[in-house]
C-alpha cells in the first residue's frame, strides 16, 4: 500500500510542477503585457511630443534669440552650412 501512495505522490508532484510552471509562464506573459502598456507606450508618446515641441517651439525661439543677439554684437551669423564649412576649412 505504501508503494501505491508513493507512486500517487510522485505523479501528483509532477503534475503540480507542470501546473506551477504553466502558471508562472502565464503570470510573466501577463506582467510583460502590463509593463509594455504602462511604460513603453507612454515613453514613446512622450518622446514624440518632446521632439515636436523642440522642433516647433524651442528651436525657432532659440535661433531667433541667437540671431538677434549676434546682430546686436555685430557677429557674422551662419544660417547656411556651406559658408560655415568653407570658413572652418580655411582656418584648418
Secondary structure by P-SEA (a helix, b strand, c coil): caaaaaaaaaaaaaaaaaaaaaaaaaaaaaaaaaaaaccaaaaaaaaaaaaaaaacccaaaaaaaaaaaaaaacccccccaaaaaaaaaaac
